[in-house]
C-alpha cells in the first residue's frame, strides 16, 4: 500500500468516527493499528513510543505474548458462565491476587468505575449495619480535583465542570475537601462519615502528589474515628509508581483498595475491590453483582498479567527508569516548563500558562514519534509501559528536549 493510500484510509476512518460516533472524546488524530511493547504503529506505518499506556492499562506493554497466550488458551475453552455457576479460574485468581496484595476478601468487577461504585455501595451498607449510622445518612469524604470515573454517582462528587455540567440531579452523600490537606479532612468528619475516598496520586488532575505524610495522617484519622479508608489505585497501582501499590511509598495500608486497568495488561476490562471480611462481608447474595465480573476469561488474563508484572521485574524497572526519566526531564532548560513531577513512571511536565496550552506540544511530540496526552490545559502526562528500557527513555528524552526547547516560545 502506498503512503498516500494509507493516509486516505486513516482520513476515512477518522471521518467515519466523526460521522457516527458520539463526540465525547477529542483524541489526537493518529489512527493506530498495531502495538508491541512500548511501541505503537499507525495505519500509515509510522512508529510511536507510547507515553500514555492507555491511562496505565498497558503497564505490561502492548500485546504481551504471555498474557496473549493465556487469553487465547482460555478463550478456546470457556469465556463466560455468569456468577450463577462457579468456574475453575476464579478461585486461583482470588488466591494469586490475595497473595500479591495481602488482601483478605476480593470482589471482582470489570471497569474501574464499577469498582468505585461497588466500594461506595459497600461502605454505605457497612456504615449502617456495622457502625450504626442512621439510614440514608452515610457520608463519604472525597477530594477536590479527583477522578474516579464517569458514572452519575462519581460525577456527583467531581469538581470538574466538564464532568458535571448538565448531568444532574446528583447523588447526595459526599463532602469535598482539598487534596493534600489533612486538617481539612479532619474538620469534615462527622458522626455520619463512613469512609474517605481518594487517589494516592491524582492522575487525571495532572499527577498531583500530596505532601509527605499526608496519607499516613489520613490513615491515622480513619483508624481513630472508625472510618473506612478507600484508596483508588486504578491508575497508580500495579507497579506504575515503582511500587506494587502507591500506598507503599507512605507505608500505609488502606481498608479498601481499588485496582483495575493494568490488572488485565490492557487485554480485557478487569477490576477488583480488595478489602477484608468486615467490610465486604456485609454483601449478601443478591445484593450486588455483575454478569461479567469474575468471568473465567477475565480471571485467566488477570492471572497472567499479574504474573509477568512480578516475574519480569517491571515494578523495579518502573522505579529505576522513572527516577532517571524525571531527573532528565527536569534538566531540560526550557522557559516553557513550570514544573516536572512524578513518581516511578507516572510523570508530568506542567507548562506555564503563557506557553499556550499543552495540546500543541503533544501534537509536536506526535510528529516526532511520541504519543503523550495533555490534561488540565497546561500539563503533559507521561506514563510509558513499565517495560521501557534506558535506551528507549533516552530516545524519548531527545524528542521532549527538542519540543520543549524548540520553536514554541
C-alpha positions in Angstrom: 0.0 0.0 0.0 1.3 3.5 -0.9 1.7 6.2 1.8 -1.0 8.2 0.0 -3.4 5.2 0.1 -2.7 4.7 3.8 -3.3 8.4 4.5 -6.7 8.2 2.8 -7.6 5.1 4.8 -6.7 7.0 8.0 -8.7 10.0 7.0 -11.6 7.9 6.0 -11.6 6.1 9.4 -11.5 9.5 11.2 -14.3 10.8 9.1 -16.5 7.7 9.9 -15.8 8.2 13.6 -16.8 11.8 13.4 -20.0 11.0 11.5 -21.2 8.0 13.5 -19.6 8.3 17.0 -20.7 10.4 19.9 -18.4 13.4 20.2 -17.3 12.7 23.8 -13.6 12.4 23.1 -11.1 14.7 21.3 -8.2 12.3 20.5 -5.0 13.2 18.7 -5.6 12.4 15.0 -3.5 9.3 14.8 -5.2 6.0 13.8 -3.3 3.2 15.5 -3.4 -0.4 14.1 -0.7 -2.3 15.9 1.2 -2.4 19.2 4.2 -4.2 20.7 5.9 -3.5 24.0 6.3 0.3 24.2 5.7 0.9 20.5 2.6 1.6 18.5 2.1 1.8 14.7 -0.5 3.8 12.8 -2.3 2.8 9.6 0.4 4.6 7.6 3.2 2.5 9.2 4.6 5.3 11.4 6.0 4.2 14.7 5.4 5.9 18.1 6.6 5.4 21.6 3.5 5.2 23.8 3.8 7.6 26.7 0.2 7.1 27.9 -0.2 3.3 28.2 -4.0 3.7 27.8 -4.1 5.6 31.1 -1.9 2.9 32.7 -3.9 0.0 31.5 -1.0 -1.5 29.5 1.7 -1.3 32.1 3.0 -4.7 30.9 3.4 -3.3 27.3 1.2 -3.8 24.3 0.2 -7.3 23.4 2.4 -9.0 25.9 2.9 -12.6 24.5 2.4 -14.4 27.8 -0.9 -12.6 28.5 -2.0 -13.1 24.9 -1.2 -16.8 25.2 -3.3 -17.1 28.4 -6.2 -15.2 26.8 -6.2 -17.3 23.6 -6.0 -20.6 25.6 -8.8 -19.6 27.9 -11.0 -18.2 25.1 -10.9 -21.5 23.4 -12.1 -23.3 26.5 -14.6 -21.1 28.4 -15.3 -17.4 28.4 -18.4 -16.7 30.5 -20.7 -18.6 32.8 -22.0 -15.7 34.9 -21.7 -16.0 38.6 -24.8 -18.2 38.7 -22.3 -21.0 38.4 -18.7 -21.5 39.5 -15.7 -21.6 37.2 -12.2 -23.1 37.6 -10.4 -19.7 37.1 -12.0 -17.6 39.8 -10.5 -19.4 42.9 -6.9 -19.3 41.6 -7.4 -15.6 40.6 -8.5 -14.9 44.2 -5.6 -16.8 45.6 -2.9 -15.2 43.5 -4.3 -11.7 43.9 -4.6 -12.1 47.7 -1.0 -13.4 47.8 0.2 -10.5 45.7 -1.6 -7.7 47.6 -2.2 -9.1 51.1 -6.0 -8.8 50.7 -8.4 -10.9 52.7 -11.5 -10.5 50.6 -11.9 -9.7 46.9 -14.9 -8.5 44.9 -14.2 -8.9 41.1 -15.7 -6.4 38.7 -15.0 -5.1 35.2 -14.3 -1.4 34.8 -12.6 0.9 37.3 -15.7 2.9 37.6 -17.6 -0.2 38.6 -15.0 -0.9 41.3 -15.5 2.6 42.7 -19.3 2.3 42.6 -19.0 -1.1 44.3 -16.9 0.4 47.1 -19.3 3.3 47.6 -22.3 0.9 47.9 -20.4 -1.5 50.3 -19.1 1.2 52.7 -22.5 2.7 53.0 -24.0 -0.6 53.9 -21.1 -1.2 56.3 -21.9 2.2 57.9 -25.5 1.3 58.5 -25.0 -2.3 59.6 -21.7 -2.1 61.5 -21.2 1.5 62.5 -24.9 2.2 63.2 -25.1 5.3 61.0 -28.8 6.4 60.6 -30.3 5.0 57.4 -29.7 7.1 54.3 -27.4 9.5 56.2 -24.0 8.0 55.3 -21.3 10.4 54.1 -18.1 9.8 52.2 -15.3 12.4 52.2 -13.7 12.9 48.8 -11.0 15.3 47.4 -11.3 18.2 45.1 -9.9 17.6 41.5 -10.5 13.9 41.9 -11.1 11.5 39.1 -12.8 8.2 39.9 -14.8 7.5 36.7 -17.8 8.8 34.7 -20.9 7.3 36.3 -23.7 9.6 37.7 -22.7 8.9 41.3 -19.0 9.5 40.6 -19.5 12.8 38.7 -21.8 13.8 41.6 -18.6 14.4 43.6 -16.4 15.6 40.8 -15.2 19.2 40.9 -14.6 19.3 37.1 -17.3 21.4 35.4 -17.0 19.4 32.2 -17.6 16.1 34.1 -20.6 17.5 36.0 -22.2 20.1 33.7 -25.7 19.1 32.6 -25.8 15.7 34.3 -27.8 16.5 37.4 -29.6 15.7 39.6 -26.7 14.3 41.5 -26.3 11.6 44.1 -26.0 13.0 47.6 -23.8 11.9 50.5 -20.4 13.3 49.6 -18.3 16.0 51.2 -15.4 17.5 49.3 -12.1 18.7 50.8 -8.9 20.0 49.2 -6.5 17.2 48.2 -3.4 17.0 50.4 -4.9 18.9 53.3 -5.3 16.5 56.3 -6.6 19.2 58.6 -9.5 19.9 56.2 -10.2 16.2 56.0 -10.3 16.0 59.8 -12.6 19.0 60.0 -15.0 17.4 57.5 -15.6 14.2 59.6 -19.0 13.9 61.2 -20.7 11.1 63.1 -22.2 10.0 59.7 -18.8 9.8 57.9 -18.4 6.2 56.9 -15.3 6.5 54.6 -12.8 8.7 52.8 -12.1 8.0 49.1 -9.0 9.4 47.4 -6.3 8.7 44.9 -2.8 8.4 46.5 -1.6 10.5 43.5 -4.2 12.3 41.4 -3.6 11.2 37.9 -6.2 13.0 35.8 -5.6 16.2 37.7 -2.0 16.2 36.3 0.0 13.8 38.5 -0.6 15.7 41.7 1.4 14.3 44.6 0.3 15.1 48.1 2.7 16.4 50.8 4.9 13.8 52.6 3.0 12.3 55.5 -0.5 13.1 54.1 -1.6 9.5 53.5 -0.2 8.5 56.9 -2.2 11.2 58.6 -5.4 10.2 56.7 -4.7 6.6 57.8 -4.4 7.7 61.4 -7.7 9.7 61.2 -9.6 6.8 59.7 -8.3 4.5 62.4 -9.0 6.9 65.2 -12.6 7.7 64.0 -13.5 4.2 62.8 -13.8 5.3 59.2 -13.0 3.1 56.1 -10.0 4.4 54.1 -10.6 3.7 50.4 -7.6 4.2 48.0 -8.4 4.3 44.3 -5.2 2.7 42.9 -6.8 2.1 39.5 -4.1 4.3 37.8 -1.4 4.3 40.5 -1.4 0.6 41.3 0.2 -2.5 39.8 3.7 -1.0 39.5 3.1 2.4 37.9 4.8 4.4 40.7 7.7 2.0 41.2 5.8 0.1 44.0 3.1 -2.6 43.6 0.7 0.0 45.2 1.4 3.7 45.6 0.3 3.5 49.3 3.6 1.7 49.9 5.5 4.9 49.5 4.0 6.1 52.7 3.9 2.7 54.4 0.2 2.7 54.8 -2.5 0.1 54.1 -6.0 1.1 53.0 -9.1 -0.7 54.3 -10.4 -0.9 50.7 -8.1 -0.8 47.7 -9.5 -0.4 44.1 -7.5 -1.8 41.2 -8.2 -2.2 37.5 -6.7 -1.1 34.2 -3.3 -3.0 34.3 -4.9 -5.9 36.1 -5.5 -7.3 32.6 -2.5 -5.8 30.9 -4.9 -4.0 28.6 -6.4 -7.1 27.1 -9.8 -7.1 28.8 -11.7 -5.0 31.4 -10.9 -6.4 34.8 -11.2 -4.6 38.1 -11.3 -5.6 41.8 -12.3 -4.3 45.2 -9.7 -5.5 47.7 -10.7 -5.5 51.4 -11.4 -7.6 54.4 -14.3 -9.7 55.8 -15.6 -6.8 58.0 -16.3 -4.5 55.0 -17.0 -6.9 52.1 -18.8 -9.3 54.5 -21.8 -7.0 54.5 -22.7 -8.1 51.0 -25.1 -11.0 50.8 -26.3 -13.0 47.8 -28.5 -10.9 45.5 -27.3 -7.5 46.9 -24.5 -6.8 44.4 -23.1 -8.4 41.3 -22.1 -8.3 37.7 -22.7 -10.7 34.8 -19.1 -10.4 33.6 -17.4 -9.8 37.0 -15.1 -12.7 37.8 -15.6 -14.5 34.4 -13.1 -17.2 33.5 -11.6 -15.3 30.6 -11.0 -12.2 32.8 -9.5 -14.3 35.6 -7.2 -16.2 33.3 -6.0 -12.9 31.7 -5.5 -11.2 35.0 -3.6 -14.1 36.4 -1.1 -13.9 33.5 -1.0 -10.1 33.8 0.0 -10.2 37.5 2.5 -13.0 36.9 4.5 -11.1 34.2 4.4 -7.9 36.2 6.3 -9.6 39.0 8.4 -12.2 37.2 9.8 -9.8 34.6 10.8 -7.2 37.2 8.5 -4.5 35.8 7.9 -2.8 39.2 11.6 -2.3 39.9 12.1 -1.1 36.3 9.4 1.5 36.8 11.2 2.8 39.8 14.6 2.9 38.1 13.6 4.2 34.7 11.1 6.6 36.2 13.7 8.3 38.5 16.0 8.7 35.6 13.3 9.9 33.2 12.1 12.5 35.8 15.7 13.7 36.5 16.5 14.2 32.9 13.2 15.9 32.1 13.9 18.3 35.0 17.2 19.0 33.4 15.8 20.3 30.2 16.4 24.0 30.0 13.1 25.5 28.8 11.3 28.7 29.7 8.1 26.8 28.9 8.3 24.4 31.8 6.8 25.3 35.2 7.4 22.0 37.0 8.4 18.4 36.4 6.9 16.0 38.9 6.1 12.3 39.3 6.8 9.0 41.0 8.0 6.0 39.1 6.8 6.1 35.6 3.8 8.3 36.4 5.2 11.7 35.3 4.0 15.1 34.3 5.5 18.2 32.7 3.5 21.3 33.7 3.9 24.2 31.4 3.5 27.9 32.2 0.1 29.3 31.1 1.8 31.6 28.6 3.1 28.5 26.8 -0.3 28.3 25.0 -1.6 25.0 26.3 -0.2 21.5 26.4 -2.2 20.2 23.4 0.1 21.9 20.8 3.2 20.3 22.4 1.5 16.9 22.3 0.9 17.4 18.6 4.6 18.3 18.1 5.6 15.2 20.1 3.3 13.1 17.9 5.1 14.4 14.8 8.4 13.3 16.3 7.2 9.8 17.3 5.9 10.3 20.8 2.3 9.8 21.9 1.6 11.7 25.1 -1.6 13.3 26.4 -2.4 16.8 27.7 -4.5 17.2 30.8 -5.9 20.2 32.6 -4.8 22.5 29.7 -1.2 23.0 30.8 0.1 19.6 31.7 1.7 16.9 29.6 1.2 13.5 31.2 3.9 10.9 30.6 3.3 7.2 31.5 5.1 4.7 29.2 4.7 1.0 29.7 6.8 -0.4 32.6 8.9 -2.4 30.2 10.6 0.7 28.8 14.4 0.5 28.6 17.0 3.1 29.4 17.8 3.4 25.7 14.1 4.0 24.9 13.9 6.6 27.7 16.9 8.4 26.1 15.2 8.2 22.7 12.1 9.8 24.2 14.1 12.5 26.1 15.7 13.7 22.8 12.3 14.4 21.4 10.9 16.0 24.6 14.0 18.2 24.6 13.5 19.2 21.0 9.8 20.1 21.5 10.2 21.9 24.8 13.2 24.0 23.6 12.1 24.4 20.0 10.1 26.9 18.0 7.3 27.5 20.5 8.2 30.2 23.0 
